[in-house]
Amino acid sequence: QKNEYYCNKIDPDKYLDDIYEINTSKEFRQGKRMTNSYIKYPTKFNLNYKTFNEKYAIEFYGVFKNNKLVAYGMFYFCKEMVVLMKVLGNGDHLSYGIMNLLFYFIVNDCIENHKYAKYINYLTVVDNNSNSNFKLSVGFEKYKYLIVNKELQK
């Protein structure tokens, strides 16, 4: 924030050029080459926000510098669980803590505006993995959990 980065919820369709620039700002991430789904120009998301409610929604959040999107996160809200679907930052801005700012904003938004959200899932945390180290550094913890379909129990 001291470097004038800030966060907001976004409509991703208004930032396709910036999303493409973010996606292609680094050839490799976590030691792996970026996949075709990231290096192709993104298609419109065409989210119809009117079809969602406070328990079920897809939200996009963005980090900005001088009104330019430099990081984004896409989250699916499903009752008590918020699932990270995609999160990425522009390689030229990562050293400024933009991903930490993004997660800080998302967690605060969940607390203030999504009264049903109690858990945020950032997929898996694996020992000795740079992405897992980042997850732990922003406050995520390892958990084992089992989702049981009540219909299957009958």
Legacy VTK file of the C-alpha trace (Angstrom):
# vtk DataFile Version 3.0
C-alpha trace
ASCII
DATASET POLYDATA
POINTS 154 float
0.000 0.000 0.000
2.891 2.375 0.722
3.876 1.936 -2.956
0.365 3.036 -4.004
-1.029 -0.388 -4.827
-4.691 -0.888 -3.982
-7.395 -3.558 -4.358
-10.965 -3.646 -5.604
-13.537 -6.113 -6.824
-13.465 -6.151 -10.601
-15.437 -7.121 -13.672
-12.740 -9.155 -15.460
-14.219 -8.487 -18.906
-13.128 -4.846 -18.558
-9.497 -5.871 -17.973
-8.788 -8.558 -20.587
-5.674 -6.744 -21.895
-4.270 -6.428 -18.364
-5.125 -10.056 -17.538
-3.307 -11.167 -20.684
-0.287 -9.048 -19.722
-0.286 -10.552 -16.221
-0.636 -14.093 -17.549
2.280 -13.652 -19.967
4.548 -11.556 -17.731
6.558 -14.635 -16.756
7.360 -17.628 -18.942
7.777 -19.886 -15.886
6.016 -19.969 -12.510
6.900 -22.385 -9.710
9.450 -23.914 -12.080
6.861 -24.822 -14.724
6.222 -23.242 -18.117
2.944 -21.353 -18.350
0.243 -23.447 -20.011
-1.600 -22.543 -23.214
-4.675 -21.465 -21.250
-2.568 -18.622 -19.804
-0.595 -17.591 -22.868
-3.629 -17.328 -25.162
-5.566 -14.068 -25.048
-8.393 -14.556 -22.527
-11.983 -14.818 -23.668
-14.706 -12.859 -21.933
-15.952 -14.407 -18.728
-19.526 -13.141 -19.317
-20.529 -13.602 -15.705
-24.149 -12.863 -15.032
-23.919 -11.592 -11.477
-27.703 -11.480 -11.216
-27.874 -15.293 -11.196
-25.870 -15.529 -7.975
-26.772 -14.715 -4.417
-24.784 -14.160 -1.249
-24.245 -17.902 -0.691
-23.199 -18.752 -4.266
-21.090 -16.409 -6.340
-17.945 -15.973 -8.360
-15.977 -12.899 -7.379
-12.952 -11.345 -9.042
-10.555 -9.157 -7.114
-7.753 -7.057 -8.526
-4.635 -5.247 -7.395
-3.998 -1.959 -9.161
-1.094 0.438 -9.611
-1.902 3.750 -11.334
-5.301 2.348 -12.403
-3.652 -0.619 -14.153
-4.488 -4.162 -13.065
-1.295 -5.920 -11.911
-2.760 -8.977 -10.111
-6.091 -10.738 -9.954
-7.878 -13.519 -8.114
-10.987 -15.469 -9.032
-12.917 -17.055 -6.165
-16.008 -19.244 -6.028
-18.242 -18.706 -3.008
-20.203 -21.834 -2.122
-22.023 -21.508 1.185
-19.328 -21.607 3.907
-16.451 -22.453 1.558
-14.588 -20.003 -0.653
-12.468 -21.785 -3.261
-9.601 -20.140 -5.064
-10.002 -20.809 -8.773
-7.190 -18.668 -10.173
-4.724 -16.133 -8.791
-1.856 -14.470 -10.617
0.324 -11.389 -10.408
2.400 -9.505 -12.955
6.019 -10.647 -12.634
7.281 -7.058 -12.686
5.288 -6.225 -9.535
5.626 -9.371 -7.408
8.504 -8.022 -5.324
6.155 -5.321 -3.944
3.979 -7.838 -2.081
0.991 -7.511 -4.398
-0.120 -11.092 -3.793
-0.083 -10.568 -0.022
-2.158 -7.403 -0.522
-4.603 -9.334 -2.707
-5.129 -12.026 -0.072
-5.407 -9.440 2.689
-8.168 -7.670 0.740
-10.007 -10.916 -0.069
-9.992 -12.124 3.540
-11.250 -8.737 4.774
-13.974 -8.717 2.117
-15.082 -12.183 3.224
-15.257 -11.023 6.844
-17.117 -7.800 6.046
-19.376 -8.731 3.116
-19.818 -12.505 2.904
-21.389 -13.510 6.190
-21.640 -17.157 5.125
-17.955 -17.518 4.198
-16.016 -19.265 6.947
-13.256 -21.095 5.067
-10.999 -20.234 2.145
-9.521 -23.175 0.241
-6.321 -22.599 -1.720
-6.063 -26.179 -2.972
-3.242 -28.217 -1.476
-0.249 -27.409 0.677
2.672 -29.736 -0.068
5.894 -29.811 1.933
8.954 -28.122 0.379
7.085 -26.430 -2.469
7.545 -22.713 -3.284
3.826 -22.206 -3.909
3.023 -23.957 -0.626
5.550 -21.751 1.156
3.696 -18.707 -0.175
0.353 -20.149 0.954
1.713 -20.667 4.454
3.235 -17.169 4.503
-0.157 -15.522 3.890
-1.848 -17.501 6.647
-3.153 -20.693 5.055
-2.756 -23.901 7.026
-2.634 -27.583 6.155
-5.878 -29.429 6.792
-7.229 -32.786 5.841
-10.933 -32.750 5.272
-13.523 -35.040 3.852
-16.668 -33.913 2.114
-19.394 -36.480 2.468
-22.423 -36.559 0.213
-25.363 -37.092 2.559
-27.333 -38.763 -0.231
-24.666 -41.478 -0.492
-24.966 -42.210 3.237
-28.641 -43.229 2.979
LINES 1 155
154 0 1 2 3 4 5 6 7 8 9 10 11 12 13 14 15 16 17 18 19 20 21 22 23 24 25 26 27 28 29 30 31 32 33 34 35 36 37 38 39 40 41 42 43 44 45 46 47 48 49 50 51 52 53 54 55 56 57 58 59 60 61 62 63 64 65 66 67 68 69 70 71 72 73 74 75 76 77 78 79 80 81 82 83 84 85 86 87 88 89 90 91 92 93 94 95 96 97 98 99 100 101 102 103 104 105 106 107 108 109 110 111 112 113 114 115 116 117 118 119 120 121 122 123 124 125 126 127 128 129 130 131 132 133 134 135 136 137 138 139 140 141 142 143 144 145 146 147 148 149 150 151 152 153
